[in-house]
Amino acid sequence: MEGKLVLVIVVIGLFLLAVTLGLGYWSYLLGKRNQSNLVGTIIPVAYFVVRAILAWMTQTTTHGLVSSLVGSLLFSLIYYGLFVWGKHRANK
């Protein structure tokens, strides 16, 4: 039973890693295609909102909630940074 639980946790972790990397790459590609800044903010804002809702639903302490929100904000800023970097490379 323990082996199956570890396998499920590893599969979920790999899935979340793939989604996170995929969103970052997609954000970069949108920037490289020279999309508008409004389009570039969709992924970071949506990611932050979804993560904030999940954090609010699952965290029982204020410290855990703040920690999750700060982590979500950090990833949102990274996604927007990748978009801006893609725009910069497209304009070279």
Buried (B, 14 or more C-beta within 10 A) or exposed (E): EEEEEEEEEEEEEEEEEEEBEEBBEBBBEBBBEEBEEEBBBBBBEEBBEEBBEEBEEEBEEEEEBEEBBEEBBEBBEBBBBBBBBBBEEEEE
